[in-house]
Amino acid sequence: MRNTSYAMNPNPLVSFLEKPATEFTRDDIMKFIEAHQIEMINFRYVAADGKLKTLNFVINSLDHLETILTTGERVDGSSLFSFVDAGSSDLYVVPRYSTAFVNPFESIPTIDILCSYYNSEGKPLESAPEYLLQKAHKSFKDATDMNFLALGELEYYVMTEVYEDMDYPAEDQKGYHASAPFAKFEDFRREAMYLIAQCGGQIKYGHSEVGNFTQDEMYFEQQEIEFLPCPVEEAADQLVIAKWILRKLSHQYDLSLSLAPKITVGKAGSGLHVHMMMEKDGKNMLVDNGKLSDIAKRAIAGILDLAGALTAFGNTIPTSYLRLVPHQEAPTNICWGDRNRSVLVRVPLGWLSDVDMVSHANPQQAETERKFMSKQTFELRSGDGSADIYGFLSGIVIAAQHGLEMENALEIAEKLYVNVNIFDDEHKECLDQLKALPESCYESAIELEKRRESFEKNGVFPLGLISSLIEQLKAYDDKDLSERLYGKHDEIAALVRKHLNCM
C-alpha cells in the first residue's frame, strides 16, 4: 500500500521512494533511475566562486551506474580552489545521495547530485565549503546538545526593457506583496518556486518585495523566496540550488536576473537574510514559557559580538556596502530588537500568544490543540547575494555557539536591545551609541583579522582559508569608497554593473 504521507511531496524521488531525502541510499537512487529511464547523471559541487560546477555522465549500464555512485570521480582541484596546489591538484568528488533531484531543465532525463570533496588520502577536504559547515554544526551540537536550524530569504531583481504597452506601471519602491498585474513577474516566481521544490527545496512562501522602479528604459522588479527551517547544512544546499534555478530559468525566459546587493543607488538593495532556530528533542529552544529564552538572547549576543567579522563572509563585494546604508531596508549598526526592521538582528512574530486566531477568523471551526513546534526564529539581516553561503552559515553557527559560551552574553544582549527605529531623527542619541557595521570590504577584512581566532577555533576554518579571505577583501582597495564615489553617478553605475552577477 502506498505511503500517503509522501504523496504530496513535489520532489519526484521522495514521492516515488516514499521516504525523506535524508534516508536515500545508493540502491534507492538506482531504483529510481531504472524505473524512470534516467539516461544521465550530473555531479554538482560548489567551488571557490560560490557557483555550482558540473560533471556529466552518460549511464551505459547498471554496473557503470553503481560505480559512479559508489566511487565518485576525480577533478582538478587547482582549477576550483586557489588554495589547492597545481602540483598535486587531484581531488575526489563523492555524491551525497540525500541531495539527488531530477534536473528540470534537461531534455534528456537526468539526475543531479551534490557532491563532497575528498583529498588523496580519502579524507574530507578541510577547506571545502560543505565540510566547513559540517564541522561548524558538529562543534555546535557537541558543545550545546542542540541542533542548529536555518532558513534563507533569497531576494533578487528581475529586469527587462520597458515595452510600449506596459500597463499598470510600477509605483516606485511600493512593490511589497504586490499582485499581478501590478507585479509583472509573479508567474516567473511561481514557476521558480515549483522547480526549486521539485529539486528538494523546502519553501515557505514567495512574494514581490519593496523594490520596483523604471530607469533608463528598463523595468526593475524585486522578488523574494523564503525557505522553511531545516538543518543548517540542508539550508545551504537548498540556497545554492535555488540560485542556480533562478539564473537558469531567467536565461530561458530571456530575462536579466541579479542577486547583487545593489542595483542602483537610492533604491532598495537585495539581501540574504538568515533566520535561525535551535532545537532539542523536538522543542524550539528559543522559547521559554511563552517568551524569548536566555538561550536565544545568548546566541544573539554572540552574533552581535562577531557581526563585524561576519560581513567578511556575508558581504563580499564593494557594492555590498552601498546597500548597508540608512533608509534602504538594510541594517547599519550592531543591535537587535523585536519586530524592528532597523536593527541588525530582528526577532519576528513567533505565534507565542495562546489566542486561537484561526477559530476567531473561522467561527465554524472547532478549537483544536496546536501540535506544531514553535515557529519562533531570529533573523540576521546583514548578508546579501554575494555571500559565500557555506562560509556565511558556518560563521553564523560559530557566532551563536560563541554567544552561548560567553559569560557576559545576557548583559551584552540587554545593552544592545533597541525598541525604536534608530534611523528616526528623534532617536539619534541611541544611534550614536551603537557600533557601526563595516563600510567596505577592507573594513570587513580588518574585523575578521581581529576576530579570526573565533572562526579558527575547533578547526572549523583552516588558518590559510581565513588569511586568503582577508587578502581577497583587502585587494578591492575600497576603503572610504562611498566617500570617494559620492556624487559620481557614472562611476557608481560602472561599479554596480561590474558586480551585477555576483556569486
N, C-alpha and C positions, 0 to 999 in steps of 0.2 A: 504493500500500500504506500502511496506517495506521501512524503512528509510535507504537509501543507504549510508548515512554518517557514519554508523556504520558497514557496510557490510565487510569492510576490517580489522576491528579490530581483532587481534588474540585472544583476551580474549573471550571465548565462551559465557560468561554471558553478556558481553557488546553487542556482536553481536545479541544474541537472544532477550535480553530485549530492545534493541535499545535505550539505554540511557547510559550516562557515569557512571562509578562505584560510583562516589561521590553522585549519586542520588538513589542508590539501597535502597530499603526498605525491611522489613521482608516479605511482600507479594511477592515482586519480587523474593527473594531467594526461597520461597516456590513454586512459579510458575515454576521456572527453575527446581527445584528438581523433581516436579511432571512430567513435560514434558520430562525429560531426565532419569527418573527412577533411580535417585540417591538413594543409599541404606545406605550410612554412612555420618556422619559429623565429622570432626576433628576440635576441638578448638585448636588454636595455640597461644602461648604467650611467651614473652621473659623474662627470669629470670636473676638473678644477673650474671650468667656466659656468658650472651650475646647470648646464643643459644636458638633456638625455642624448646619449650616443647609442648607436645601433650596430648590431652584428646579425646578419641574415643567414638563415639555414633553410635549405630545401630538404624536407624529410623524404628519404628514399627507401626506408624500411623500418620495421619495428626495432630491430637491433640498433640501427643508426639513431633513432629517436631516443632509445634508452641510454645510449652512450652520451648523447648531447645533454640529456637531463641529469645524468649521473656524474659526469666528469667536468662539465663546463668547457671552457676554451681558453686559449692564450690570447693576450692582447699586448700591444706596445704601450707600456705604462708611461714612458717618457714623452709620448705624444699626448697623453691625457693629463699628466701632472708634472709641473715644473720640478718638484722635489724628487722625482724618480730619475736616476742617472741613466743616460743612454747606453752606457757600457754594460749594464745588467738590468735591462728595462722590462723584461717579460713579467707579466702578471697573469694570474688566473681570474676569470670572471665565472662565478658559480651561481646558477639560478636559485632564487628564493621562491619556492612553489606557491607560497601564500599570495604572491603578487601577480600571479598569472591572470591575463584577461584576453578576450578576443579583440583584436585590433579592428576598430570600427571603420577605418578608412581604406583598408586593403581590399582590392577586388579578388585577390587570391586568399582563400580562408587562412587566417594567420593567428597564432597565439603569440603574445608578447609577455615577457617575464623580466622583472627587475633582478639585477644580479648584485652580488657582493664581491669585493676584491680580496684575493689571497696572494701572498708572496711565494717565492720559490720554495720555501720550506712548508708550504701549505697552511701558513698561519694568516689570520686576518691582517690586512694592510693597516698599520696603526693610524695612518693619516686619511684613510678612505672616508668619504663623507658619511656613509651609512654606519660605519663602525664607530665613528666619534659619538654618534647619537646613542648607539647601543651601549657604549661604555658609560656615557653620562647617565643614562637611565638605570643601568645596573648599579652604579655608585649611589644614586638616589635611593633605589629600593633597598640596597644593603644597609644604608645609613638610617632610613626612616621607616622601613617596613610598609611603605605605601607605593602605589602605582601612580605614575605621572601621566595624566591625560591632557591632550591639547587639541585645539582646532584652529584653523586659519580662516581669516576673512580675506578673500582674494579680490582686490579691486583692480579694474582695468578700464582703459578708454577704447572705444571703437570710433574710427574716424573714416569719413567719406566725403567726397566732393558735394557741395551744395548743388542740388539739381533744381531745375527751373520751377517745377510744380510741387516742390516740397511743402506740404501743408503742415499745419499745427507746429509752427516754428518753436524752437526751444526758448524758454524763459530763463535767461542767464542765471546759472547757479541755483536753479529751482527744480532739479531733477529727482529729488529724493522720493523713491517709491512711485514714480510716475508710471502710468499705464499707457499702453498703445491706444491711440496713435500718437500721443504726446511723447512717448518713448519709442524711438524708431527701431531699436534693436532687441526688443523683447523676444521675438521669435528666435533670433540668433542665440540669446542667453539660454532660453529653454532647451534648444537643441544641444547646446554645450553641456548643460546640466544633465540631460538624459544620457549623453555619451560618457560623461565622467562617471555617472552612476553605474552604467554598464561595465565600465572598466574598474569597478571596485570602490569608487569614491563614495563616502557616506555623507551625503549633502543634507544640510539643514534647510536652506532656502536660497533663493536668488532674488535680486531686485535691482532696479535702477538706483544710482547714487546721486549725490548732490550735483556733481559736475556735469553740466551740459551748456554748450555755447557754440556760436559760429565765429569764425575768424579767418580772414584771408581766403574766402570762398570755400572753406572747409567746415564741416559739421562734426562736433566732438560730443560724444555721449559716454558718461561713466556708468559702469555696471559693477555689481558685486555678487560673488557666490560665496556663501558661508557653509562650513562643514560642521559635522557633529563631533562631539568629544570622542576620542579614541586613544589607545596607547600612542605615546608621542612618536614612536618610530613609524607607525602607520600614518599618522597625521602628515609627516614629512613626505612619505611616498605618495600619498594622495595629492598633495600640493604640486609635486613635481609632474605627475601625470596630468593633472588638471591644466597646468600651464602649457604643457605640450599640446593638449587637445584644443585649447583656446587658440593657440597660434595656427595649428593645422587647419582648424575649421575656418578661421578668418581668411586663410590663404585660399581655401576652396570657394569662399563667398566673394573673393576679390575685394576684401575689406582690409584696412590697416588696423592693427590692434597693438596697444602698448600697455605694458605693466610698469612703465617707468614712473618714478615718484613724482615727476613734474612734467607736464605737457606744455605749459606756458605760465609765465608769472602772473599772479593776480587771480588765478583760478584754482579750485580745489585740486590737490595732488592725490595720487593713489597710494594707499598704504597696504601693508600686510599685517593687520592686527592679529595678535595671537591670544586666544583665550586659554586658560589653563585650569586644571582641577586636580586635586589629589584624592585618590580613592583607596579604601581598605575594606575588604570583606563586603563589597557592595555598598559601602556607605561613603557619601561625599564628605571628606574631612574638612572642607571649607566652612561647614555649617555646624554650629553647636547650640542646641536649644533655640533654634529659630533665628540665630544671629551669626554674623561673621565670626569664625573661630579664631583663636590665637594662632593656630597653625597657619591659617590664611594670612593673618597680619604679619607673622614672621617671614613667610615666603615673600610677601610683597616687600617687606623691608629689605630682604636680600636682593631682590631685583632692582629696587631703587638704589641700593648701595653700589651695585655694579652697572647701573644704567648707562653711564658714560662709555664704559668699555663695550657694552653690548651693541652699541651703534657700529662698532667695527665689523660686526657680523651681519647686522640688520640694515645698514645704510652704507653701501659700499662704493657709491659713485658720487661725484661732486654735486649732481642735481638733487641727491637725497636731501641736501641741506638747504636747497631752495624751497623744499616742502615744509621743513621744520621751522615755520615762522608763525607769528600770531595771526589769528582770524582766518586760518586756511584749513580748518578741520584737522589740525595736527598739533602734537604737543611740543613745547619748547623748554619746559622746566621740570625738574625732578620732584614729583609729588604724586599723591594718589587721592581718590575720593569716591564717594558713592554716586553713581548715575551722573557723573560730571565729565563732560567731553572736553574740558580744557586741561585735564590732567594727563600725566604720563601713564599711570595705571588706574583703570576705571573698574569699579565694582558695579556691574549692571544689575537690574532687577533679577531676582532669583526665585520667585514663587515661594517666599518664606512665610507669607501670611496663611493663616488657617481658613480664610474666607473661601468658600466654594463658588468661584466666579462662574464656572460653567453652568451650575444649576440656576444661578441668578439670571444668566443670559438665556437659559433654556428651561423655563418653569416646568415643562413637561418631563424633564429628565430627573430621575430619582438621584439623590446624592449618592455618590459612590466613593469608596475608600481609595485614596491615592496610593498606587503601588510602585510608582517610579522613583528612582533615586533623585534627590535634589539636583536641580539643574544649575545651581549657583556656580559661577565661574568668576575669575577676574581677568582683566584684559590688558596686555602691554600694547601701547598704541604707537610706538616709535618706528617699527620696521616698515619696509616698503618692498616693492617688487625686485629691487636689486639684491635683496638678501640672499646670502648663502643659506638655503633653507635648513640643511642638516646642521651646519655650524651654528646658525642662529638659534635653532631649537635646542641644540646641545648647550649653548651658553645660557639659555633661559633655565634649563633644568639645573645646571650648576649653580646659577644665581639663587634659585629657590632653595636648594639644599644649603647654600651659604647662609641664607636667612634663618633657616631652621636651626642652624648650628651657632648663630651669633648670640652672645649673652644679652646684648642690649637691643635685640631686634624689636621688641614691643615698644621700647622708648623711641626708637627711630621711626617706627610706624606712626606713633601718636604725634610726633613732632612734624612729620611730613604730610599729615592728613589735611586736606583742603576741602571745604564745602561751599566754595564760591567760585564764580567764573574769574579766573586770575587775569583775564585779558580786559576786564572792565576797568575803566579808569579809577573807579571808586575803590578798587582793591589793589592798587599799585603798590601799596606798602607790603602786602602779602607777597606779591610777585617778586619784589626786590629782595626778599629774604630767602628765596629759593635758588638753589644752584641750577644753572642752565645746562641743557644738553650741549654736546659738542656742536660747533657750527661749520665743520668741514671734515673731510676725510683725514686731514692732517691732525686735527684735534682729537678725532676718534682714535687714531693710532697712538697718540700720546697717552690717552686714557687707558687703552689696552696695555701699553707698556708699563704703566703704573700698577695695573691690577692683574698682570699676566699670571702670577702665581696661583690665583684663584681658579683659573681655567686649566692650568697645567697640573693642578692637584689631582692625585689619584691616577695620573697618567692618562687623563681623558684627551687633552690636546697635547701632542708632541711639541717639544720646545722649538724645533725647527719650523713647524707649521705656524706657530704664533709669530715667530720672527719674520717669516715670509709675508704674512698678512700685514704686519706693521710696515714692512718695506714697501709693499704694494700700495698701501693707503698713502704713505708719505710721498710716493712717486707722483701723485696727482698734483702736488705742489699747489694746493688750493687753500692754503691758509689765508684768511681775510678775503676769500673770493667774493663774497656778497658785497663787500665794500668796494672792491676793485671793479665789479661789474655794474655797480649802481648807475642806473640811467643809460647803460649801454645796451639797448634793446637788441641790436643785431648780434652782438657777441653772446648775449644770453640765449637768443634763439638758436645760434650755431651750437652752443653747448648742449642745449636740450635735444637737438637733432642728433648729435653725436651719441647720446646715451638713450635714445628712444627705444632701442631693442635690447635693454639690459637683461642679463640672466635668462 
